[in-house]
Amino acid sequence: MSLRSYQDLEVWQRGMDLIDAVYGVAEGFPSTERFGITSQVQRAAVSVACNIAEGYGRTHRGDYLRFLSIARGSLCEVETLLLIAVRRKYATNEQTQPLLALSKRIGQMLARLIQSLEQTRNTDPAPAVPRPG
């Protein structure tokens, strides 16, 4: 099966699942956190899938790798914010464990995709780039 779009990437699809799950859990956070942790965890989850898509749409492999790296960072942010939510008793371990497991899976998928792209980049002949004087 060939990829026709970023939407065919399983890692992007799981990223979309993470968004749905994060929004579901965040609905139970206190209203006083609406502009705090609630907004931040939602934006971080959205950032994962968006950066996968944006990187896919870039022309250069190096740009793609940079956006995948940003997606990984956002994934770590989601995990940290979920752990904070548990510590603050905004959510329970039972609520967040499936999200953390999904996040771990996405992280593994991103690591494999990054590794694959880096390997191909290292085996492709380098384009002729003019060097300064």
Backbone bond lengths (Angstrom), bond angles and torsions (degrees), N, CA, C in turn:
res aa  C-N    CA-C-N  psi(-1)  N-CA   C-N-CA  omega(-1)  CA-C   N-CA-C  phi
1 M - - - 1.449 - - 1.533 108.83 -
2 S 1.278 116.54 125.05 1.460 119.94 -179.79 1.531 109.35 -92.93
3 L 1.322 114.49 154.89 1.453 120.49 178.55 1.519 109.83 -83.23
4 R 1.294 115.96 127.34 1.454 120.55 176.08 1.528 110.92 -101.89
5 S 1.337 115.40 -21.01 1.460 120.17 -177.87 1.522 109.03 -162.25
6 Y 1.305 115.88 167.46 1.466 120.81 176.11 1.525 110.99 -59.57
7 Q 1.334 116.79 -24.70 1.462 120.56 -179.51 1.530 112.15 -67.99
8 D 1.326 117.04 -16.56 1.459 121.21 176.07 1.528 112.19 -81.43
9 L 1.319 117.57 -13.13 1.463 121.44 179.83 1.530 109.76 -73.87
10 E 1.319 116.13 125.19 1.473 118.90 178.81 1.523 111.55 -61.98
11 V 1.321 117.31 -35.18 1.462 120.12 -179.70 1.530 110.44 -63.44
12 W 1.326 118.09 -36.64 1.463 120.84 176.59 1.530 109.74 -68.64
13 Q 1.331 116.86 -41.51 1.464 121.22 179.33 1.529 111.26 -61.04
14 R 1.337 116.34 -42.33 1.469 119.99 177.96 1.530 109.90 -68.69
15 G 1.328 117.32 -32.51 1.457 120.88 175.30 1.528 111.07 -61.89
16 M 1.320 116.13 -39.58 1.464 120.52 176.88 1.529 110.52 -65.81
17 D 1.341 116.73 -37.90 1.470 120.46 175.62 1.525 110.61 -61.90
18 L 1.334 115.73 -39.59 1.463 120.05 179.02 1.529 110.69 -62.24
19 I 1.310 116.78 -41.10 1.471 120.24 178.26 1.522 109.97 -57.54
20 D 1.330 116.40 -49.63 1.466 120.17 -179.46 1.525 111.38 -58.94
21 A 1.335 116.48 -44.01 1.460 120.93 -178.17 1.533 111.49 -66.96
22 V 1.320 116.67 -41.88 1.468 120.53 179.85 1.519 110.13 -64.38
23 Y 1.317 117.17 -45.38 1.463 119.54 178.90 1.527 110.40 -60.68
24 G 1.329 117.03 -38.68 1.460 120.45 178.93 1.517 112.52 -62.27
25 V 1.307 117.30 -47.01 1.466 120.91 179.68 1.524 110.68 -68.42
26 A 1.317 116.97 -41.26 1.469 121.18 -176.81 1.525 112.28 -64.82
27 E 1.330 117.27 -22.62 1.469 119.81 177.19 1.524 111.24 -59.06
28 G 1.333 116.66 -26.97 1.464 120.58 -178.91 1.516 114.60 -88.11
29 F 1.333 117.80 -2.21 1.461 120.18 178.99 1.529 108.78 -70.67
30 P 1.322 117.12 155.58 1.474 119.66 179.52 1.529 111.84 -61.68
31 S 1.305 115.88 147.72 1.474 120.30 -179.68 1.526 111.31 -62.67
32 T 1.319 117.68 -24.47 1.465 120.23 178.04 1.523 111.73 -67.58
33 E 1.321 117.34 -15.45 1.466 122.03 179.51 1.529 112.60 -97.79
34 R 1.326 116.56 6.87 1.467 120.10 -176.80 1.524 112.89 -53.45
35 F 1.329 117.16 -39.66 1.462 120.93 -179.72 1.523 111.82 -99.14
36 G 1.321 116.17 4.68 1.455 121.45 -179.80 1.517 110.77 -108.85
37 I 1.318 115.23 -114.73 1.461 120.78 -173.45 1.531 112.59 -63.11
38 T 1.322 117.44 -33.86 1.473 119.94 179.52 1.520 110.30 -60.11
39 S 1.308 116.17 -53.45 1.466 120.94 180.00 1.523 110.93 -62.40
40 Q 1.324 116.43 -41.80 1.458 119.91 -175.20 1.525 112.02 -66.53
41 V 1.339 117.35 -43.40 1.468 119.35 -179.11 1.530 110.41 -69.14
42 Q 1.319 116.84 -35.14 1.465 119.50 177.44 1.522 110.73 -66.35
43 R 1.334 117.14 -44.66 1.469 120.50 179.91 1.528 111.14 -65.04
44 A 1.328 117.20 -38.03 1.463 120.24 179.28 1.528 110.80 -66.02
45 A 1.328 117.31 -40.73 1.471 120.72 178.44 1.526 110.59 -64.49
46 V 1.311 116.71 -43.50 1.463 121.13 177.95 1.526 110.09 -61.94
47 S 1.317 116.72 -37.58 1.456 121.94 -178.52 1.531 112.27 -61.76
48 V 1.321 117.38 -33.05 1.470 120.27 -179.31 1.530 109.67 -60.11
49 A 1.334 116.68 -58.23 1.469 120.72 -177.82 1.534 111.22 -65.42
50 C 1.327 117.11 -39.38 1.473 120.09 -178.41 1.518 111.67 -64.23
51 N 1.329 118.18 -40.07 1.462 120.32 -179.50 1.521 111.81 -72.29
52 I 1.319 117.75 -31.83 1.471 120.28 173.72 1.535 108.79 -62.78
53 A 1.323 116.06 -46.69 1.466 120.81 -179.92 1.523 111.75 -65.29
54 E 1.324 116.57 -45.04 1.464 119.26 -177.66 1.524 111.04 -64.88
55 G 1.319 116.69 -41.59 1.460 119.90 177.99 1.513 111.74 -61.68
56 Y 1.326 116.42 -41.76 1.462 121.32 178.75 1.527 110.82 -59.24
57 G 1.320 115.35 -35.81 1.461 119.98 -177.44 1.516 114.56 -79.56
58 R 1.309 117.54 -7.51 1.463 120.63 -179.61 1.525 111.34 -77.64
59 T 1.295 115.78 153.41 1.463 121.85 -176.84 1.520 112.72 -76.80
60 H 1.310 117.29 -35.74 1.466 121.04 -172.56 1.528 111.16 -104.43
61 R 1.301 115.21 139.20 1.461 121.60 -178.99 1.528 111.31 -58.74
62 G 1.319 116.97 -38.44 1.463 120.12 178.57 1.527 111.89 -59.38
63 D 1.331 116.84 -39.04 1.470 120.58 176.68 1.527 110.11 -65.12
64 Y 1.324 115.68 -43.09 1.467 120.52 178.96 1.525 109.78 -57.81
65 L 1.328 116.59 -46.82 1.460 121.05 179.93 1.533 111.11 -62.06
66 R 1.319 116.95 -39.01 1.466 120.20 179.40 1.527 110.85 -63.73
67 F 1.323 117.37 -42.68 1.461 120.07 179.78 1.527 111.66 -70.16
68 L 1.330 117.36 -33.51 1.463 119.42 175.03 1.526 110.49 -65.98
69 S 1.319 116.18 -35.96 1.463 120.72 176.18 1.530 110.66 -64.37
70 I 1.309 116.87 -40.89 1.461 121.06 177.05 1.528 109.83 -63.51
71 A 1.336 116.74 -40.46 1.464 120.76 177.40 1.535 110.72 -59.75
72 R 1.328 116.46 -41.38 1.474 120.36 177.72 1.519 110.83 -62.99
73 G 1.313 116.70 -41.06 1.461 120.00 177.62 1.519 111.57 -62.82
74 S 1.317 116.51 -42.31 1.465 120.52 178.50 1.525 110.89 -64.71
75 L 1.320 116.21 -35.21 1.462 120.79 177.58 1.530 110.23 -62.99
76 C 1.320 116.89 -43.11 1.474 120.89 176.64 1.531 110.23 -63.09
77 E 1.317 116.25 -36.54 1.467 120.40 177.76 1.525 110.34 -64.31
78 V 1.330 117.74 -43.81 1.465 121.29 177.59 1.529 109.76 -57.80
79 E 1.326 116.34 -48.21 1.467 120.31 -178.92 1.524 110.92 -58.83
80 T 1.326 116.86 -46.33 1.459 121.26 -178.92 1.522 111.17 -62.49
81 L 1.324 116.46 -43.75 1.465 120.01 -179.88 1.527 111.53 -65.67
82 L 1.322 117.79 -35.59 1.472 120.10 176.06 1.528 110.65 -66.33
83 L 1.322 116.58 -39.64 1.467 120.04 177.52 1.529 110.83 -65.59
84 I 1.325 116.61 -37.85 1.470 120.64 175.50 1.527 109.40 -63.03
85 A 1.329 116.97 -43.33 1.465 120.97 -179.90 1.525 111.14 -58.73
86 V 1.325 116.66 -38.74 1.468 120.07 177.54 1.532 109.77 -68.02
87 R 1.323 116.47 -45.37 1.472 120.07 -179.99 1.529 111.82 -60.53
88 R 1.323 115.94 -36.57 1.465 120.89 179.87 1.531 111.84 -84.03
89 K 1.335 115.96 -2.06 1.473 123.04 -179.95 1.534 112.82 65.60
90 Y 1.343 115.48 31.61 1.460 120.86 173.29 1.517 110.17 -85.42
91 A 1.322 116.07 -20.71 1.459 122.93 179.74 1.530 107.21 -147.50
92 T 1.320 115.49 162.99 1.463 120.60 179.57 1.527 109.75 -103.30
93 N 1.329 115.17 163.00 1.467 120.01 173.84 1.525 110.63 -57.40
94 E 1.317 115.96 -38.78 1.470 120.29 -179.28 1.529 111.55 -62.94
95 Q 1.312 116.92 -33.81 1.464 120.73 177.99 1.523 111.80 -74.87
96 T 1.315 116.72 -38.17 1.459 119.37 -171.80 1.528 113.79 -91.04
97 Q 1.320 119.26 -22.24 1.459 120.23 -177.06 1.528 113.23 -58.06
98 P 1.332 119.52 -44.06 1.479 118.26 177.42 1.537 112.21 -62.35
99 L 1.325 117.19 -34.68 1.469 120.56 178.64 1.516 110.70 -69.67
100 L 1.331 116.45 -40.70 1.456 119.89 178.49 1.524 111.16 -66.73
101 A 1.339 116.65 -35.92 1.469 120.36 176.45 1.528 110.39 -65.99
102 L 1.323 116.76 -42.80 1.465 120.68 177.45 1.526 110.10 -63.74
103 S 1.308 116.47 -41.24 1.453 120.73 178.14 1.529 110.90 -60.99
104 K 1.319 116.23 -42.70 1.472 119.80 178.33 1.523 110.30 -61.13
105 R 1.328 116.74 -42.93 1.473 121.20 178.99 1.526 110.76 -62.28
106 I 1.320 116.74 -44.27 1.460 120.61 178.68 1.530 109.63 -62.44
107 G 1.314 116.67 -41.74 1.459 121.00 178.54 1.524 111.74 -59.54
108 Q 1.320 116.58 -41.73 1.465 120.65 177.79 1.520 110.93 -65.23
109 M 1.325 116.26 -40.74 1.459 120.61 179.08 1.528 110.78 -65.29
110 L 1.323 116.36 -41.82 1.461 120.10 177.82 1.526 110.60 -63.35
111 A 1.323 116.87 -41.51 1.466 120.72 179.85 1.526 110.43 -61.28
112 R 1.335 116.97 -42.36 1.472 120.20 178.86 1.520 111.10 -66.78
113 L 1.319 117.50 -41.06 1.466 120.78 179.39 1.529 110.37 -64.74
114 I 1.314 116.62 -44.58 1.467 120.78 178.38 1.522 109.82 -61.30
115 Q 1.315 116.86 -46.39 1.467 120.75 -179.86 1.530 110.67 -59.96
116 S 1.310 116.71 -43.25 1.466 121.18 179.60 1.522 111.25 -62.56
117 L 1.325 116.48 -44.58 1.467 120.58 -179.78 1.521 111.32 -67.18
118 E 1.324 116.68 -38.33 1.466 119.51 177.90 1.522 111.30 -66.64
119 Q 1.329 117.55 -39.15 1.463 120.52 178.77 1.514 110.92 -64.36
120 T 1.330 116.68 -42.14 1.464 119.08 179.50 1.515 110.85 -67.80
121 R 1.328 115.13 -36.88 1.468 119.22 179.25 1.527 109.87 -64.28
122 N 1.315 116.78 -37.91 1.460 120.64 -178.52 1.527 112.79 -74.87
123 T 1.331 118.17 -19.26 1.464 120.34 178.55 1.507 112.53 -98.12
124 D 1.332 117.49 -16.44 1.467 120.92 177.49 1.523 108.96 -73.84
125 P 1.337 116.47 142.40 1.461 117.72 174.84 1.517 109.94 -64.83
126 A 1.312 116.14 137.16 1.467 121.04 -179.21 1.518 109.82 -70.78
127 P 1.323 116.79 137.05 1.463 118.63 176.38 1.513 109.28 -69.53
128 A 1.305 114.72 153.77 1.461 119.88 177.62 1.518 109.11 -70.10
129 V 1.314 115.67 115.65 1.462 120.82 -179.89 1.516 107.56 -115.48
130 P 1.312 117.62 124.14 1.469 118.94 178.64 1.530 109.94 -61.67
131 R 1.282 116.40 134.20 1.460 123.09 178.55 1.527 108.57 -100.41
132 P 1.333 115.66 140.63 1.464 117.43 178.13 1.518 110.89 -64.82
133 G 1.299 114.99 142.27 1.408 131.71 179.66 1.414 124.70 -10.88
